[in-house]
């Protein structure tokens, strides 16, 4: 292959990658457009329930020393008739969490709460296995699920149940909020990322008649929906996404309540965040492989199928981000030799479209929940950098999902940190680092050298792009190293068989 042919091939691949990323960016703009088109179409119950039904609250936990009592106390304080409510603490813990949970269960049982402590004796099926085991012994016609890092509000059941007056409704999802949004720059960025998903994407998908998903927690299910959809299955790491699509394919309707909010704790250390992202990314790829053929064969409208495709394949974009990172330097050199102005007509629309869609998406999410959007603009370089910096970590998850590499369900560490202060450095449950750290360090060095080279050679048009990639990999690597050393990082604030219930301690 001649050097000229190699240059052409490099540019072709480079622009194909940019085109794919621009397509996903255009989809993000579509979500914003659909949100604003339907922002006033708030869901309303079909009518009133004839009588209040029995509800089972399920609390799946595994080694949650710092938050288990907070979770159980909040669940027990939910405003609902005691004779119609029971609580299952689905505890697969292997440490002192089990003792704390048993003690909390005994305390609330003494106060008249119908609460049981369920111990399976294994983690078979992980969270899906625990939920399925709990389903088998649940008393309720409806099941509310809250993960360990959540603090369910007192009114969440009464706000959600009226929507089940429509017999076709199988699940009602509340919006997540963030207990420790202001703890650090990392938690603020995560909160903005999650707001984009919950405020813009969920609202747009639900109100425009597209599929959206239960998020594993802060949702209320009709028991019959779970059973007819095939129950909880553990062949993916995102059992919530999996059952959501199976249920909607079976004809059940989901409801999203943007204004019913349940707060939760986001990870405070980079390695914990990367572990969570790895699980979510791999699980979505597994779910896409499992269900997209059935979605395409279904009788649902084409626009529902297209949205499902973008939703379930969105994390493939990390593959293209890594390819772009490897190609951007040679592409800049080739374009400088050819004359970058000849290719600007292609480059700038693609880069502008991707950047504009990113900024518009997250600013819109903050405005929609009444937050000042201007601090989000200041965080935008860090949002973009973190998205790039996560690409190696999440690419690993994408490849594991595509090639069916098995891995365990790795929980995200929680430390009961709320607001802008709290200590986690001396606590247990530190997330392990992974192989992506070395790659992030190498790529940060690569882009630093490329940036210096571009400045020396007066390739000024490429410097901003190189700096974005350098910042992304350097920031992610630095925070990963800080997590290993127990440092807080950059602060923005002050500092086996059927399960049997075990009642009481």
N, C-alpha and C positions, 0 to 999 in steps of 0.2 A: 504494500500500500504506500503510495507516494505521500509526501508531507501535505500536499495540497488536498488530496483525497481525505487524509486523516483530519485535516482542519474542517473540511466540509461536514464530515461525519460527526465531529465533535459539536459543531454548531447545530446540526440537525437534531441530535439527541438533546442538546441544551434547550432548544426552542420547543421541542416536544414536551420536555419536562415542565418548562414554564407554562406551556399551554394547558397541561393537566392541572397544575396548581392554580392557574387562572380560572379553570372550570369550577374547581371547588370554591374559589373565591366568589365566582358569580352565583353559585348556590347560596353562599352566605348572604349576598345581597338580596337574593330572592326571599330568604327567611326574614330579613328586615322589612322588605316590601310587604310580605304577607302579614307580618306583625302589625304594621301600621294600617293596612287595609282592614284588619279584623280586631283592632285594639279595643273597640267599643262593643264587640260582640261577646260580652261576658256570659259564661254559661249560667243557665238558671234551671232549677229543678223542675221536672215535669209536673210534680205535685207534692203532696205530703205523704209520708209513709203512714199506713193505717195505724201502726203502733211501732214503738221502738223495738228493734230486733236485738237478739243476743249477739254480743261482740266478744271475740277473743283477741287479746293483744299478745303478739308474739315478739319476744325480745331475744334474738339470737346473739350469743356472746361467746367469745373465746379469748381467755387471758386478758381481762380488762380491769385490772386492779384499780386504776385511777378513776374510772368513770362508771363502773357497774352500779354503785349505790345511787349516784346521780340519776342514772337511767331508770332504775326501778322506782325510786321515789317519784320521779316525774310521771311515770306511767300510772302509778297508784293514785296520783292526784288528778287524773283526767276526770272531767265533769261528765259523769254518766251514771245512771242508776246501778247501784251495787249488785242488785239481783239479776242484772242483765249483762254483767261484765265479768270476764275472767282473764287472768294474765298468766302467760307461760314464759318463764325464764328458761330459754333453750340453751343450756350451758354445756359446752364441750371443753371447758377449761381444763388445763393440766397444772395449774398453779393455785395460789391462795385466793384467786378470784372466786373459786367455788365456795370457799368458806364465807367470804364476804357476801356473795349472792344468797347463800343459805340463811345467813343471819338477817339480811334485809327482807327476804321472803317471810321468815318467821315473825319479824316485827310487824309487817303489814297484815299477815294472817291474824295476828292477835288483835288488830284493829278492825277485823271483819272483812278484809279484802280477799276475794277468791283468787288466790295466786299460788302457783305451783312451781317447783324447781325441777326441771327435767334434765336428767343426766343420761346420755346415751352410752357412755363408756368408750366411744371412739369418735373420730372425725370423718367417718365414711360419708362421702358426698359433700363434705364441708358445709357451707351455709345452706345449700339446697337440700342436703340430707337432713339437717336439723329442722328446716321448715317443713319438709315432707313428714318427718317423724312427729312434729307437733300437730300437723294437720290431722293425722290419724287419731289423735286423742282430743282434738279441740271441741269445745262445746258450742262455739258460736256459728251463726249463719254467715257472719262477716268476720274478716280477720284483718287487724291493723298490725303493721310491721314497723318496728323502729330499731335501727342499729345502735350500737353501744355509744357512738359519739354524738347521738341526738338527744335533745331535751324536748319531748313532745309537750305541746301546750295543752292547757286544760280544755279548750274548746274544739280541738281538732276533730273529734268524732261527731259532735253535733253539727259542725260546719260541713262535713263530708257526706253524712248519711242521707240527707234529703235527695241527693242526686241518684240514689238507688231506687227512687220511686219509678224510674224508667227501668223495666225489667231487662232491657238489653244492656244496661251498664254493668260492666264487670269489675272496674277498678277506678278509683278516684285518687289522684296524686296531688299532694300539696307541694308548695315551693320550698326549697331549702334556703335558709339564711345562714349566717356565719357568726358564731359566737366570738371568734378571735380574729375578725377581719383586720383589726388595727394592730395586731401584735408585731408584725414585721412587714417588710416589703414583700417577702415571699407569700405570706398569708393574704396580703392585700391583692396581689396578682392572682392567686388562686381564686379568691372571692369574685374578682371580675370575670375570670374565665367561666366560673360556675354560673354567675349571673347571666352571661350570654346564653348559656345552654337553657337555663330554667326560665328566664324572662322572655327571650326572643324565640328560640327554637321551639320549646314546648308550646308556648302560646300560639305561635304561627302554625305549627303542625296540627294541634288540636282544633283550633277554630277554623282552619281551612279544610278540615275533613281528611287530613293525612294521618298516618300511623304515628304515634309517639309511644314512649316506653315508661313503664314503672321503673323507678330508680333504686330499687332494692330496699327502700326505707321511706318513711313518711307517706305511706300510701295505705288505702283501705280497699280490701278485695272482697268480692262476693265469693263465698266458698265454692259454689257451684261452678263458677267461671274457672277457678283453678283446676277443679277436678275434671271438667269437660275438656279443658285445654291440654290435659295430659299430666298435670301435676308438676311439681318442682323437679327439674332434671339437672344432673351435675356433669354433663358432658361438655359444658363450656364453663369458663370462669365468670361469666355474667349471666347467671341464672335468671336475673330480673329481666334483662333485655330479651333473652330467649323466650320466656313464658309470655312476655308482652306481645311479641309478634305471633306466637302460636295462638294466643287468645284472640287477637284481632283478626287473624286469618280465619278463625272459626266463627267470626261474625259478632264478637262482643265489642261493645263501645267503651272507650276510656274517656274520662273527664279530667281536665287539668284545671286546678284552682290556683291561679297566680297570686291571689290575694289572701290565701290561707297559708301561713308561713310557719315552718318548723325549723328552729335553729340547730346548728350542728357545729362541730369543731373541725377545722381543716388542718391538715398536717403542718407542723411547725418546722420540720427539718427536711432538707432536700431529699435525702435518701428515702424517707418515708413517703414523700410526694412522688418520687420516681417509682417506688414500689407500687403505689396505688395506680399510677398512670400505666405501668406495665400490665397490671391485671385488667384494667378497663380496656386497654388497647387490644390485648390478646383475646379477651373475651368477645369483643365486638367482631373481630375477624373470624373467630370460631362460629359465632352466631350467623354471620353473613354466609359463610360456607355451608352451614347447616340449613338455612332457611331461604336464601335468595332463590334457589330453583323453585321452591313451592310458591314463593311470592310471584315470580314471573309467570307461573302456570295458573295462578288464581284468576278469578273473574273480576278482581278489583280494577278500577280505572287506571289508565296508563300513568296519570300524574301521581297516583298513590304509589305505584310500583317504582317510578323514577325517584321519588322522595325516599322510599325505603332503600333503594340502591345507594343514594348519596349518604344516607344516614349510616348504613351498615358498612360502607367501604371508606368512610371519611378518613379513618386512620391509616389507610394506604398512602395518604399524602406524605407521611413521614419517610417512606421509601424514596419518594421523589425529592423531598427536601435534602436528604443525604446525597442523592445523585447530583442535585444542583450544587451542593457544597463542594463536591469533588470536581465539578466541571466549570464553576464560575471563574476560577483563575485562568485556566487555559482559554476560556471563551473571551475573557477581557483582553488577553494578549492577542488573540486572533483578530478580534474586532479592532483593536488599536492598529494592527498592521494593515487591515483592509480599509480602515476608516470607519470609526464608530458611527458617524452621522448617517452612513448608508443604512445602518441597521437600527437606528434609533426609532424609526417608524414601527418596528416590531417590539423592541425592548421596552420602551417607555409605556405604551398602553398596557402591556402585560404586567409590568412592575407596579404601575399606578393603580391598575384594577385590583391587584392582589392587596396592595397596601391600603387603598381606600376602603375596600370591603371589610378589611380587618378593623380599621379604625371606626367606621360607621357602625359595625356590628356591636362592638363593646361600648361605645359611647351611648348608643341607643338603649342598651340594657340598663345603664345607670340612670339615664333620664326617665325610663319607664317605671322605675321603682322610687323615683323622687330624690335620688342622690345627685349632688352637684357633679356634673360631668367634667368640670375643668381639672380636678385632680386625676381623673382617668387619662386625660391627655398627657399629663406629666408622666404617668406610669406606662404610656404606650410603648416607648422604646424597650422597656423591661418586659412587657408582654410579648413583643415580637422576638426579643432576644431569648426569652425562656421557651417560646414555641420552637425556635431553631435549636436551642441547647438540648431540649428533650428528644430531638430527632433520633439520636443513636440509641438511647434507652428504649424508645418506643419502636424503632425499627426492629430491634431484637424481639420485641413482643409480636410484631407483625409477622416476622419470619417463623416464630414458634407457632403462631396460629395457622399460618398457611401450610406449614409442613407437619402439622399434627404432633408437635413435640409436647409431651405431657409435663405438667408442673403442678405443684400444690397451690391451693388457695392461700396466698400470703396476706395476712391481715395488716391493716395500716395501724401503726402505733398511735395511741391516744393518751394524752397526759392531763386532761381536765384543765386546759388553759382557756381562759375566757378574757375578753377585752384586750387590753394592751400590755398585760403583764402576766407573769407566770414562769415557773421554772421547769425545765425538762431535761437539762443536761445531766443531772445526777440520777435520773430515773431509768428503769428497765424498759425493755421492749424497743430498743434502738433498732431501726431497720438496717439490714446489711447493705453494704455497698455492692456494686455490680461491675461487670466488665466494661460497661460503657464509660466509666470514669477515665481510663487510660486513653480511649479514643477521643474523648472530649478535650483532654489536655493536649494531645497531639494536634488536633484540629485547631485549637486555640493558638498554639504556636505557629502552625501553618498559616493561619490567616493574619497573624501579627506580622510574620515575615513578608507575606504577600502585600499587606498594607504599606509597610515600609518601602518595599520594592516599587510599588505603584507611585508613591510620593517621590522617590528618587528619580524615577523615570518620567515623572510628570503625567502619569496616567490618571489624572484627577477624576475622570468620570467614573472610574471603578472604585474609588476610595470609599464612598458611602456604603456601597454594597458589601465590600470587604469588612468594613467596621461592624456592620450588623451581624455578620457571621462570627467575627472574632468575639464581639460582646456576648453573643449567645452561648458559645461553647465555653468561654472563659468564666462567665457568670455561673453557669450550671456546674462546671468543674469546681469552682471556688466554694460554692455552697455545699457541694457534696463532701469536699474535704473538711469544711467547717462542721458538717454533721458528724463526720467520723471523730472529730475532736471535741464534739459536744458544744460547739459555739453557736450562739444564737443567729449570727448572720447580721444583715443590715436591718437596723430597727427604724421604724417610723413612729414608735410610741415611746412612752417611758419604759423606759425599759421593755355396738353390734346388734341385736334383735329389736322388736318394737320398743319404743321408748316408754318408760313408766314415770309418772310424776312422783316426785319426792316432795311431800309437803313439809314445810318448816325446816328447821335446822338439821 
